[in-house]
């Protein structure tokens, strides 16, 4: 397994352009999205994820990771300085699959810098 790959601006633009042509309603929802009580694993409901998904102008970062099930695309949506959402998708699946969604309450730029450039 490889580590995370941070998309360049050009790659990010291509992915966002593709996302704009997709409908959230067409996504398959991964079993991983829900816990054993059939509740969203990380507290982000499907309705909330749907509302976040179409805010393409708020996507600040995208990175990928090869994992079990395929290549995961992590879309980071910066809502405000202290509220960010991650939507993790399998974009190469047919149908596209929503794997996970969670909130990060902190400085996302600091987190991304440390994750990808701080080593």
C-alpha positions in Angstrom: 0.0 0.0 0.0 1.1 3.5 -0.8 0.9 6.6 1.3 -1.3 9.6 0.6 -0.8 11.6 -2.6 -1.6 15.3 -2.6 -3.1 16.4 -5.9 -1.5 19.3 -7.8 -3.7 22.3 -8.6 -4.1 21.0 -12.2 -5.1 17.5 -11.0 -7.5 19.1 -8.4 -9.2 21.2 -11.1 -9.7 18.1 -13.2 -11.3 16.2 -10.3 -13.5 19.1 -9.3 -14.6 19.5 -12.9 -15.6 15.9 -13.0 -17.4 16.2 -9.6 -19.5 19.0 -11.0 -21.0 16.6 -13.5 -22.0 14.0 -10.8 -25.2 13.7 -8.8 -24.9 12.7 -5.1 -28.1 10.7 -5.5 -26.4 8.4 -7.9 -23.7 7.4 -5.4 -23.6 4.1 -3.8 -23.2 4.4 0.0 -20.5 2.1 1.4 -21.3 -0.2 4.3 -18.3 1.5 6.0 -20.3 4.8 6.1 -22.5 3.3 8.8 -21.7 1.8 12.2 -23.2 -1.4 13.6 -26.3 0.5 14.7 -26.8 1.8 11.2 -25.9 5.4 12.2 -23.3 7.5 10.3 -19.9 6.3 11.6 -18.5 9.8 12.2 -21.7 11.7 12.9 -22.1 13.3 9.4 -25.6 12.3 8.1 -26.2 11.5 4.4 -28.3 14.7 4.2 -25.4 16.7 5.6 -22.9 15.0 3.2 -25.2 15.7 0.2 -25.3 19.4 1.2 -21.5 19.6 1.5 -20.8 17.7 -1.7 -22.1 20.3 -4.1 -20.1 23.2 -2.5 -17.3 22.7 -5.0 -15.9 26.2 -4.5 -15.1 25.2 -0.9 -12.9 22.3 -1.8 -9.5 23.4 -0.5 -7.5 20.1 -0.9 -7.8 16.7 -2.4 -5.6 13.7 -1.8 -5.7 10.1 -2.7 -4.8 6.9 -1.0 -4.7 3.4 -2.4 -6.5 1.0 0.0 -8.7 -2.0 0.2 -11.5 -1.5 -2.2 -9.6 0.8 -4.5 -8.3 4.3 -4.8 -9.9 6.7 -2.2 -10.2 10.4 -3.0 -10.4 12.6 0.1 -12.1 15.9 -0.6 -11.5 18.5 2.0 -14.1 21.3 2.2 -13.2 24.4 4.1 -16.4 25.8 5.5 -14.8 28.3 7.8 -11.5 28.7 9.6 -12.5 26.1 12.2 -14.9 23.8 10.4 -13.9 21.5 7.6 -15.5 18.4 6.2 -13.8 15.4 4.6 -15.8 13.4 2.0 -14.0 10.2 1.0 -15.1 8.8 -2.3 -14.2 5.9 -4.6 -14.4 7.9 -7.8 -13.2 5.1 -10.1 -16.0 2.7 -9.0 -19.2 2.3 -11.0 -21.3 3.6 -9.4 -19.2 6.0 -7.5 -19.2 5.2 -3.8 -19.3 7.4 -0.8 -17.0 5.7 1.7 -16.9 8.1 4.6 -17.6 11.6 5.8 -16.3 13.4 8.9 -15.7 16.9 10.4 -12.3 18.3 11.3 -12.5 21.3 13.6 -9.1 23.0 13.4 -6.7 24.7 11.1 -6.9 22.6 7.9 -3.9 24.3 6.2 -1.7 23.5 9.2 -2.9 19.9 9.2 -2.3 19.5 5.4 1.1 21.1 5.6 2.2 18.8 8.5 0.7 15.8 6.8 2.4 16.3 3.4 5.3 18.7 3.8 6.2 18.6 7.5 8.4 15.5 7.4 
